[in-house]
Amino acid sequence: MRKYEFDGVIIGAGHNALVMAGYLAKSGLKVAVLERTAFVGGGAGTFPSPFHPGFVHEYHSQFHRAIPSLPWYKDLDLDNYGLEYIYPPVNNGMPLSDGRNLIVHADPEITKKSIARFSKKDAETYFKIYHKYADMGRKIWFVRDYSPPIHPDEEEELLKKSQVGREFLELNKKSAHEMVHELFENDALRAFYLFLFSVRGYLPVPTVKNTGFSIVAMTVMGNKAMLPRGGARQLTNALSWMVARHNGTFFPATEVAEIIIENGRAAGVEAVDGRKFMAKKFVVSSVDPTQTFLRFISEKHLDSAIIEGIKNYKYGISGKSFGVLFALHAATHEPPHYTSAKWDPMINQAFNTCVGYETPEEVVGHLSEVMEGTPTEHLGIQCAVPTLFDPSRSPNGKHVLLAWQFAPYSIKDGGPEQWEKIKDQYLEKVLARWAEYAPNLDPNGKNIIYKFSQTPPDTERHLINMREGDFHVGALIPEQLGYNRPIPQLSGYKAPIDNLYLTGAGTHPGGNITGAPGYNAAQVVIRDLGMEVWWNPPDPRKDWSEMD
């Protein structure tokens, strides 16, 4: 069987793997990227409708935040590869059952006016937070995400040295739930920020401590949702073209059987069909930790503590099912027309829309139900109509709809298999809930061209990295965040085998379209090879020591 030779081999072609490959290839290294499926992109994938030509759907990634301002977008020259991001001005909307709505606009002045119709005090608070804490977010949150993790004790000591760092630590001691009640007086606004917190996949419920700054971060970043023209796959297409231009090589439909270990070092990868991809300098796995360590590597090469740690690594909080979604996909003749457009017509142009949550108690109660394995009856959904901003995703002025509903992977007393029995009924419930706020989406009306569901087990089948339907490839819980991701022994993108590295959503800082795991892991590999880091990554030890 054929054997290939490269400087390095990367397993998986999700966006983090491609970001990493971009940096390594641009550094002059001969890189191979192996992908199990026929497509690059992983969770950033766009797929044609199974029912009607011309419509395309996002099965995983929909809301991309501030991508063109991220360092890897600029370093890898992605503007030169046909990638174009659309920034919807009405970034978020929240229709209410009483006919009012809340708008979060790209322009914070417009957001302030919308909030002021509910509470003048909250409007002033929002505006103050938006401007005051943007600098804190850049200095601390951004630096932490876009650098290899450091031990929590060292991080705290560094932050304690500055006023801004101490303020961050104090804010973060609180729970997200405490923060929204401390900051705002209006229940709808409180619910909206807990919704933003939750849909980012943070922790089981927003009452968990040490999540307070996330509410501040959502205030600063909550109006930055974007979408790439043509679909999420255009991002990964651009990344793959960039890698190929710098002599990177792609091997699609190449499923990995094992990582080849010779003399205690990672020497390459063998595919299930027997082809071998030898690596002179490094092997990187961007797939989930379970596959990497319990499938690709023989246990004889691993310490028992690592084996135990990976076996205990939690997806969707294993049985508790947070970070798991049930999706409605649909096509329509016309977009949703919200009843609350009489209050503010901008609601009909919102990109990211919160439907069904109106109080903090509803958010917490819903998530608690999901944690117990119950597909909740009181639906609260995240909705999007990408064709309002990108008509290329549907034919003849028609529209594509997406709604995400938190749901358990394993249904209480029925297991994951129960989804096959109830998915059609639950799909109708989700659509009917949306129609309560936008009546032209009536499931029995003529507006719907077709609709179909995506259950949590469907997500797992579509992308095997997303075990138990977990779109973060590992629960975002304290014991699996930062220095602890995926486990402390594997912190910093390094495996305990020479020349073997990790990236992807199973590493710091986790899932979502951030590129941060790939950006950070590339720096680690380049430094270990003794090569120049030609880009300018943040350094928390230096940057935080210099804060006032």
Summary of the structure (lengths in Angstrom):
residues: 548
radius of gyration: 22.8
end to end distance: 60.3
largest distance: 70.9
contacts: 2036
relative contact order: 0.19
helix: 42%
strand: 20%
